[in-house]
Amino acid sequence: MKNIIVGTAGHIDHGKTTLIKALTGRNTDRWEEEQRRGITIDLGFTYFDLPCGDRVGIIDVPGHERFINNMVAGVVGMDLVLLVIAADEGIMPQTKEHVDILSLLGIEKSIIVLNKCDLVDEEWLELVEEEVKEELAGTFLEHAPVVKVSAASGEGLEALIHMIEKMTSDEVVAKDVKTIPRLPVDRAFSLSGFGTIITGTLVSGTISKEDTLQMYPVGKECKIRSIQVHGQDREECYAGQRVAVNLSNVKKREIKRGCVLAPKNSMKNTDLLDVKLKILDSSVRILTNHMRLHFFTGTSEVLCRAVLLDQEEIGPGESGYVQLRLEEEVAVRRGDKFVVRFYSPMETIGGGVVLEPNPGVKRRFQQDVIEELKRKESGSTADVIEMHVRGHGDTLITLAELAKLTALSPDEVAEDVKTLESQGLVFVFSMRKDTFVWHSDSRRAAEQTLEHTLRAYEEKYPYRYGMKKAEVQAAYFKKIKPNVFDKILEMLIEAGCLRRVDEFLCTPGFEVRKDGVYDRVSGVLLDSFRKAKYDFVRYSEIAFGGADKAAADDILNILLEEQKIVKVTDDMYTLSEYMEHAVDVIRKKLEEDPLITIAQVRDLFETSRKSAKPILEYMDSIKVTKKMGAESERVAY
């Protein structure tokens, strides 16, 4: 099942909220003022399921000019937009501005919904449809399908649902859930008994209950207490879902729209951005150096000054390299889309893409600066290398392989990898023959796999120290070389992601269960070995009074790991203190006589020949004795 986000756009009072209510049965106007005035001021959210089973999260964005900033926030993460146009009015000013904003923010898929068709006759409807197509020619909506509906009467809704299903199944690609999660916050509030809750569209990655993430630009670590998707509790949420997350360690007053929830150290606060900025063809403004603007990206709205780096001014339809100097810190990533609006009066004049989210202050008309920004816009060699590293997450890739794939010199590859490593995008493992490179997204996916696998294993086998390392690699990392896998484990252990107990792997806080079953089984084992002394009892012959055999095997291994008992030979165990005493006795005997026999061991420990032989074989295994001539004779090792 894909998680799809569909949004509405269009002029005020063209029926967006009514259309959503007709599709979902729910009203997205949350506030009393919205319902009283009959307009959408803030973002409204709800959902419905398509006939194919895919779940559609639907966002109702405001149409009124004064609430365009909320509309920009709503576009985050949208896969498809319903451009709602009232058949009795046609395209209006906010319709055009919404189209411009959607285009600037990279929305590509849309359905044109002619609403209120019950209010006009067939001839008028044809004229409006023709006018709409003419007005939208040359935009990303030029070839968008047109569906005629009446949200009030229900006419055409079935055809609209069919079109949404067709476009989302054929054209919307499922989002990458394995990359770094990012949740731009569009609402923050508190509930008695729960604390701080945020909502937003998860634009990438996966968030799990109990994860510890960081709130940017606040800088506070937050633990995920609980997750809701469309009002239902979930253990995880995925890219493309509308989510509500209950956080600990952060107050509602510290968060505002524009904050971003993401992993620690995955982003960096900034008040400078290097961007490629385009002025809309329809704009009546000319962008001049140091002009004050409203900057919108994700759910952020910040005032800024535009420093034009390669031109004196940027007119309608033109673009240029610009450094935006923000009046507040934000947290963004390279490639994020943005919109800028004129300071006063507020009107959308352009937008573009972030080229460098953490630059230094730049001076104007510096050729080296402009060349660097051109490389970043077109995609640098480091970007190409990052792409290849990302594609080899299940095997890792060497510097030599990267040089071959990119046709770059080994030195150029090494320099780019070093840059990527300093940005936290890749991890490097230097081996004797090769240097392997691993993407941070692959590491995160591996962490999630290990955490889920080990937690499930610990639940199933509570009396084991964890899952065997070799078993983990064979099941989940079989394409990675064993020595490289060991390096990965060292890194994850050092980072506190997991713990290693000899050859077992477990989650950091896991401890073997020592409950009533453990006490009963370990008591039987220790008592049996104590009573048998050197007349060893076979483990397979011990009765546990109904305890599960698999649990008994695991508890036996715990006693071995804690060195309370030792394995003498196959199926024979005894207390560690008995064999430590036996080592002292045999060494003392060998000092007196360089040769010791099974018969002498039998007499020394007052046991049978059947038990004396395993004692000597155990001494061979720990290098106290070794065979010399006859099968029954030993000398000091």
Summary of the structure (lengths in Angstrom):
residues: 637
radius of gyration: 33.9
end to end distance: 65.6
largest distance: 118.1
contacts: 2079
relative contact order: 0.06
helix: 36%
strand: 29%
